[in-house]
Amino acid sequence: MRRLKTLALGTVLALLAAALPASASTSADPVTSNGCVESVPEPGSTTPVRICYSLFKPAGASARRTVPLVFHSHGWGGSRTKDAAAFASYLQAGYGVLSFDQRSFGESTGVAHVMNPDLEGRDVVRLVDFVAGLDWVTRQRPGDPLIGAIGGSYGGGYQFAGAFTELRDTGRTRFDALVPEITWWDLKQSLAPDESARTMWLTLLYAGGGKNLPPAIQAAFVALITTGTWPTGQAGRELDAFFAKNGPAWHVRHGRKLDVPVLIGQGLSDNLFNLNQGLQNFDRALTPRARARSMLVGYNGGHTLPSVVPPGYATPGDPCSIALGSPNFGALAQRFLDLNLKHRRSGLTGFGRYHLATADGRCATERSLRPNQRFAVGSVSSSANAGLPVTVELAKGPITVTGVARLDAKVTTLLPDAAAYLALSVGASPLDAKVVQNNTMPLREPRVVRNARRTVELPGIAVDVPAGKSLYLTVAPAADMYAGQNGRLPNAVKLDRAALSLHRSY
């Protein structure tokens, strides 16, 4: 599967379709079949929803010579892959592949509920039931096929939805290994952290698949985009209910964790599903035993738009897949599945660790990302609305920082609906400091507050600050990912007794 590269705005919708394995010529043609299975009806209906697929059987697979199978699906607004050449590396290695249209996309029917376990989750389970009946797919026991999964963005979401739905309903999942890329832990938290909408991305997502949502959610989604904040009243309640179950966070809150190995690919410069989301999945969605057999690989790519306000930077690339012995994340994914589905060893190491691309393109590997250093920030006030960012020096280089920094402060605002956008930045001076890996996180106060204690989680990063430059805290009055917010009246946010905790690598 070719890793997603950093893309400009004009090509960003193409990114929402999941990446695919690299094409190659085949010495023997696989057998391709297309069909649909019947799945759970839409709420209020008795008509089964049709989930359609393309199934690729590798040459030589038979009831006597069974093979494992790999699931694949597309990103938001996309559709399944029907060309066997896209999966040539897997087919040549002796895997079957099933690529499917998710509910409401491609040839599948129904409405998109964005990975609701009772709907999309059961769609995936129905497909697992289907492949469990194929005599050429390896079964570990009756009804239990040997399967893995690949896909990015929405195509990563189905993997967690399917595995957790089985775990909820039966106490175990039949997936044996997962490779979700650039996907989410908590969908509401991703789309609107602190209920502050990522309006730039939400606009693109709505353009790519808004018509597939239920009508009431379409209207609430538009309100979210146009106001920049989570709707109040009925629209807000409908959005809360719609997104309540749609991610690993909900399952973990209900006591469920996956006990299968997972290779998580996450973009550090991804400003839709940022590194924080991947870290939550790695740290919280897996059992300790599964985490010891898993790894997180972060690269500079994914859902990536340039940060202009405030200015940011990142060097596109995937140095960690290379450091782990693979030319790209797609090749690493296949090695991971080879190990877990075929028990084929290729010298792959680094399990139980975080492998993170730094902003300048080095791979930093860490066993722990727990904060181990604290900096006193003191008092700082954001400039009002269209003013320049305020930067506070934290440390002079050389210093390496990895993971998620947290800011503790007492917050005061003069007017309601105040917001500031926080990030770590690097520069030779406050004037040329740039936001690390193009990511900011909001601090939003809908009401006037005075000395209210707040803790803000900053974007997860990896950065080497060289000698001659410094690490800064940036407090900006506006950020382009959150365009249109905090602009109605001149407003500012004051932070007192502020302190920042982060993980310093040695």
C-alpha positions, 0 to 999 in steps of 0.5 A, a space after each residue: 500500500 503506497 503511503 499517502 504523501 503531502 498534498 496541496 489543496 487542489 488534490 486533497 479530495 483524492 487523498 480521502 481515497 485510501 492508498 493501495 499496494 504498488 502495482 506489478 505484473 503478475 505471472 499468473 492471473 488471479 480470479 476476480 469476482 464481484 458481488 454483494 452481501 446483505 447487511 443490517 437495514 437502515 434504522 426504520 427500514 426492513 430492507 437489507 442494505 447491500 454491501 458490494 465487494 471485489 474478491 481476488 483469489 490468487 493463482 493456485 489457491 484452492 480447498 487443498 491449498 488455502 491462503 489468508 485473506 486481506 480486507 481493504 476499503 476506501 477513504 471517505 467519498 471513495 469506492 472499492 478497488 476493482 483492479 487486481 493489479 493494485 494488489 499484485 504484491 499481496 496476490 503474488 505473495 499468496 494472499 486473497 484480497 477483498 476490497 469493498 464499498 462501504 455503506 452508501 458509497 460505490 455500489 453499496 446502498 444505505 446511508 453513511 453513519 461514519 462507522 457506527 458499530 450497529 451499522 458499518 461495524 456489522 457490515 464488516 462482520 457480515 463480510 467476515 462471515 462471507 469469507 469464512 465460507 470460502 473453501 480456499 481461505 484458511 480457517 483456524 477453526 470453523 467460521 474463523 478465517 485467517 484475515 488481516 486488514 489494510 486501508 487509510 482514513 475512512 479505510 482505517 476506521 472500518 478496521 476498528 469498527 469491525 474488530 470492536 463490533 465483533 469483540 462487543 457482540 461475541 467477546 472476540 474478533 476474528 481479525 488476526 492483524 490490522 494496519 489502519 493508517 491516518 484514522 481516528 480515536 475519537 471522531 468528534 474530538 478530531 473534527 472539532 477539538 474543544 468543540 472548535 470546528 476544523 472548518 477547512 477540513 470539514 468543508 472538504 469532507 462535506 464536499 466529498 461525501 456530505 450527501 451520503 449522510 442522513 438529512 438531519 446530520 447534513 444540516 447539523 454538519 453545515 451549521 458546524 462549518 458555517 459557525 465554526 463551533 459545535 451547534 447548540 440545541 437540537 442540532 448539537 444533540 443530534 451530532 453528539 448522538 451521531 458521533 457517540 459510538 463512532 470510534 475506538 474511544 467509545 469501546 474503550 470507555 465501555 471496557 473493551 480493548 483489542 488483543 490482536 497486533 496492530 501496525 498504526 500509521 499516523 501522519 505527524 503533519 496530518 492536521 485532520 487526524 493528528 498524531 494525538 489520535 494515533 497515540 490514543 489508539 496505540 496506548 489505549 485501544 490495545 491490551 498490553 499483550 497486543 501492544 507488545 506485538 504492535 508498533 506506531 509509525 509516524 510520517 510527515 504526510 496524511 491529511 495534510 494542508 499547509 499551515 500559513 496562519 500561523 506559519 508552519 513547516 514539515 519535511 514530507 517523507 517516511 524515514 521510519 519505514 526506511 529505518 525499519 528496513 522497508 522502502 515505504 509504509 506499504 512494504 512495511 505493512 506487508 511484512 507485518 502481515 507476513 509475520 502475523 498471518 504467515 509467521 514469516 520472519 523478515 527481521 522486523 523489529 521495533 515492536 511496542 515502540 513509537 517510531 516518529 518522523 521528525 519535522 526535518 525528516 529523521 526517525 526518532 524511536 522511543 519506548 515512552 512518550 511520557 512528559 519528563 520536563 516542565 517549563 514555567 511559561 508564566 503569563 501570556 496574552 494572545 493578541 486580539 483576532 487578526 494580531 500576530 502570534 505571541 511566542 514564548 521561548 521555552 528552551 534553546 537548542 540542541 533539544 529533541 522533543 517527541 510526543 504530546 505536550 500539555 499546557 496548564 494555565 489559569 485562563 481569563 477572557 473579557 468577552 464570550 466566544 474567545 479562542 486561542 490556537 496553541 502549538 510548539 514552534 522552532 526558530 532562531 528568534 520569535 519573529 521567524 519561529 514556525 509551527 512544528 509539523 503544521 499543527 495547532 490545537 484550540 483553547 476555546 472559551 464560549 463564556 467569559 471566565 476568570 482564572 479558570 483552570 484549564 489543561 490543553 493538549 497540544 499537537 503531537 510532534 517530533 522535532 530536533 531543535 538545533 543549536 542556534 535555534 529555540 523551542 517556543 510556545 506559540 499562542 495565535 489568535 487565529 489558525 487557518 485550519 479553524 478559519 472563520 472563528 474568533 472573528 466577530 469581536 476583538 477578543 483575547 485570551 490571557 493565560 496566567 501561571 502557565 506551565 508546559 510539560 513535554 517529553 524530551 528525548 535524550 
